[in-house]
């Protein structure tokens, strides 16, 4: 992703990456313009939250509870695979892990593989698309990217930049599977969000552009009524600004939900401009919102590791998104059919 038009991003070149990590098939049991100079706070331990019976649409949104302990474990597992750039063996391991976790939650998932032409040549990329059927076939998507940026000179494991949002979407999917959803929920894990060399031209957002192009060709894009994109939500000093590229009504809904839950100091009123995986959807007419904290000193450095992320940050975003989903459903259900 990139903050602002013309903001410089780090260039990098392809390297072989570590594939170290735990068994990916083992299910879990139990970008603003200014940088922050605020000191790191003590890490918050993962907090498990008790789950309740599956609610109906008429029940309060709080009937399902985001479990940050599970989400943090998903984050930790991803970091354990090491750097995960597109086309690497480590990313293939990570993809296998994501798919296994979705299947363990009873969620159907499919791969959409494609060959992307990058400045370093052709790279095989794979989006993962999971579906939770609802009363309606029209869809609300929760999306993230699961690749990490390519670097030659540092070991970049992307604890916040990729792993945090992927972890949250996995846990959100598990919770939404236990709920009777009015709309079908689609969980999208994009490959190739990061620039292979430098964020300019088409060297970025390969997976999201692929999804939109394929959905247009298949005639299914019109059934996608809203996209909620998560990216870089693990920062211990979490501060999420409103993105001017996002759809205003959807941004307002998410931010008002955060305010109701007491998270005004996390979901800030200040505005920034972010280029991210939501832009292909916005351009295609799909209402979209990007929930991202790019005011993160560890961004695209070796310090984007477990020491700089927090389960508490995952909990805040997870709670807000879970609370917002029923409101998005009601807004879409009341809109005139086109």
Secondary structure, DSSP 4 states (H G I P E B T S, - for coil): -EESTT---------------S-TT-------SS---PPPPPPPPP------PPPPTTS-GGGS---HHHHHHHHHHHHHT----TT-HHHHHHHHHHHHHHHHTT-EEEEEEEEEEETTEEEEEEEEEEEE--SEEEEEEEEEE------SSS----IIIIIIHHHHHHHHHHHHHTS--SEEEEEEEES--S-SS-SSTTSS-HHHHHHHHHHHHHT-GGGEEEEEEEES--BTT--EEEETTS-HHHHHHHHHHHHHTT-TTTEEEEEE-EESTTHHHHHTT--EEEEE----TTTTSTT-SGGGB-HHHHHHHHHHHHHHHHHHHHHHHHSPP-
